[in-house]
């Protein structure tokens, strides 16, 4: 299969994919961690073997997310991992960057998952999906909010109909959900923040107060 449209350097994109037949692709915390390490390491022109780094160099999760990995292929502005799918918002930084990054990410994680769980065949449902986003487009603002609220599906059914400015239980859940960049934007210090480059996105990505105000408004004005 070939992708119809090419990716343009400097443009923003929503990238997403799910497990084939909607199967679970993250079973245990270690699976999520593996994908997060790949989000960081695969975003480089340099080649690497993660198993060698983990097993021969004895690097920890935290140590891997501070490795000097070379120049980035993309800038990641937002991400969220769910049980059977993932969402990314990126900007392509070099020609062919998205394609190379997603190939390294997809192959690297599929090989890990298939070996670990003794399975064969495709893990993801075909090519990853993509949609171009204009920087001044309301869709970017909507998507930035939506990706960070996506984890609510895990605990709150029909959350879109229940969400309000006073949804403290939902906010607490998002603040405790490790597998998303939401935590990085509210000012909590953790090594996973090295995955994202908010400075390469609009202003409301950069400052924790701006993000909190943005999300407060999004809680009120959500229109899915």
Secondary structure, DSSP 8 states (H G I E B T S, - for coil): ---SS---TT-EEEEEEEBGGG--S--SHHHHHHHHHHHHHTSSSS---HHIIIIIS---HHHHTTS---S-SEEEEEEEE-SSEEEEEEEE-STTHHHHHHHHHHHHHHHHHHHHTT--S-SBSSS-EEEEE-TT-HHHHHHHHHHHHGGGGGT-TTHHHH--TT-HHHHHHHHH--SBTHHHHTT---GGGGG--GGGS-GGGT-HHHHHHHHHHHHHH---
